[in-house]
Amino acid sequence: MNRPQRVMVTGASGQVGVDLVDYFEGRVPLGGREDFRPDGRDLDSAEFEVMGLSHHDLDVSDAGQVDRALAATRPDVVVHLAAYTAVDRAETEPEAAHAVNARGTGLLSDAAERYGAHLIAVSTDYVFDGLKGSAYVEGDETNPQSVYGATKRDGERLCRPSDTIVRTSWVMGVRGKNVAHIIADRARSGQSVRFVNDQTGTVTSAADLARCLVALTRTRPGGVWHVANSGTTTWFEIAAYIGEILGRDAEFAEPIATSELSPAPLATRPPRSDLDTGKFHAAYAALPDWRDAVARLVRDRDLRPS
Ligand SMILES: NC(=O)c1ccc[n+]([C@@H]2O[C@H](COP(=O)([O-])OP(=O)(O)OC[C@H]3O[C@@H](n4cnc5c(N)ncnc54)[C@H](OP(=O)(O)O)[C@@H]3O)[C@@H](O)[C@H]2O)c1
C-alpha cells in the first residue's frame, strides 16, 4: 500500500484552514456539500497525513521557523493559507502585511524547493484593480489598489512557476469571521442592513474551496488557478439573499454606493473583481452556485461550536 501523502497546512486555525484540515481528516466541513467532488474522487482519510500548523505553531515570516518546520515534517505538499488578512488595517501596517503575505510566501516557496515539497499558495482577487470590465482570467495583468492586494501579489511573485497559486475571493466559512454572519445575525434580530451594490465579485464557500484544495493537492498542477463559486454577485445581493432565507422581506437590505460608506474604508476595493473559473472547471469541475454556498452557510451556522 502507498504511504499517505504528507500535507503541511499553514494558517490552519483560520477560516479556510479549519475546513481544510477537517476535510483532509475525513470529516465533511460545516457548510459543505456531500456530493461536490472536484476530481470525481471520494476522500479516503488514510490517503493523507495532515499537519495543521496555526500561527502559534509556525510564524511564516520567520525564516528559521519555516526551515525547521519543513525539516521536521518533510511534507510532500504545503498548503499555505497563513496570511495577514485585515485589509483595511494593512493600509496603516504595510510592513506587517508584507512580512506575512510576501516574505512568508517566499520563504515557504524557497523551503518547499529545498525539501522537495510542492507548494500550494492561496491568493486573492484583490491583486486586480477591478477595472477590466469582465471576469479576470489567470493570465490577466495584476494591478493591486490596496496594501493587502500588493503584498499578496508580491507573495505570488516570490513563488516558483512549479508552485500552484490559487486565487480565490470573498471567502465565507461557517466557522470563519465574515460578513455573512453579521448579515445573518442582523436578519435574525430584526435589524436592517445597508450594503454596497457597486462592488461585483465571486463568493467562495470555505468548505467548497477545501475540496478544491484537496483535488489540487492530489494533482499538484503548478501555475495559477482561479477558484470560486459560480456566478457573480454584490454585497447587497448577498445580504438580500440571506434576509430572504431567514424570512425577512425586501426592506431588510438597502443598496448603497461605496461612496456612501461612512467612515470611508481605508483600503480601496476593486469595483469588479469576479474571477473567471473556466480553467478549474475544465480541468476539475465547476463549483456550486454562490446561492447554494450561502444557503449552506446559513443552514449550518447553528452547528458552530460556541
Ligand atoms: N477571507 C477572504 O475573503 C479571502 C479572500 C481571498 C483570498 N483569501 C486568502 O485565503 C487564505 C486563507 O484566508 P482565511 O479567510 O482563512 O483567513 P483568516 O481566517 O484570516 O486566517 C489566516 C490565518 O493566518 C494566520 N496568520 C497570520 N499571520 C501569520 C503568520 N505570521 N504566521 C502564521 N500564521 C499567520 C492567522 O492567525 P492569527 O489570527 O492567530 O494571527 C489566521 O489563522 C489567505 O491566504 C487569504 O489571503 C481570503
The ligand as a Gaussian input file, in Angstrom:
#p B3LYP/6-31G(d) Opt

LIG

0 1
 N      -11.178000      35.681000       3.570000
 C      -11.294000      36.072000       2.315000
 O      -12.318000      36.663000       1.915000
 C      -10.200000      35.785000       1.331000
 C      -10.359000      36.211000       0.008000
 C       -9.351000      35.934000      -0.914000
 C       -8.218000      35.260000      -0.517000
 N       -8.075000      34.886000       0.780000
 C       -6.850000      34.201000       1.166000
 O       -7.208000      32.910000       1.620000
 C       -6.256000      32.475000       2.604000
 C       -6.993000      31.989000       3.840000
 O       -7.771000      33.070000       4.327000
 P       -8.748000      32.947000       5.577000
 O      -10.044000      33.526000       5.189000
 O       -8.682000      31.573000       6.125000
 O       -8.024000      33.970000       6.555000
 P       -8.001000      34.025000       8.165000
 O       -9.233000      33.423000       8.719000
 O       -7.651000      35.426000       8.489000
 O       -6.791000      33.063000       8.523000
 C       -5.469000      33.444000       8.308000
 C       -4.645000      32.716000       9.340000
 O       -3.272000      33.094000       9.172000
 C       -2.705000      33.203000      10.460000
 N       -1.522000      34.048000      10.436000
 C       -1.421000      35.399000      10.413000
 N       -0.137000      35.775000      10.427000
 C        0.606000      34.628000      10.470000
 C        1.984000      34.358000      10.492000
 N        2.914000      35.347000      10.508000
 N        2.397000      33.076000      10.511000
 C        1.493000      32.067000      10.521000
 N        0.173000      32.252000      10.524000
 C       -0.269000      33.532000      10.475000
 C       -3.810000      33.797000      11.321000
 O       -3.560000      33.505000      12.678000
 P       -3.849000      34.620000      13.808000
 O       -5.252000      35.081000      13.576000
 O       -3.659000      33.833000      15.076000
 O       -2.824000      35.684000      13.603000
 C       -5.043000      33.071000      10.778000
 O       -5.280000      31.867000      11.494000
 C       -5.320000      33.659000       2.833000
 O       -4.172000      33.481000       2.052000
 C       -6.111000      34.844000       2.305000
 O       -5.264000      35.875000       1.873000
 C       -9.040000      35.116000       1.724000

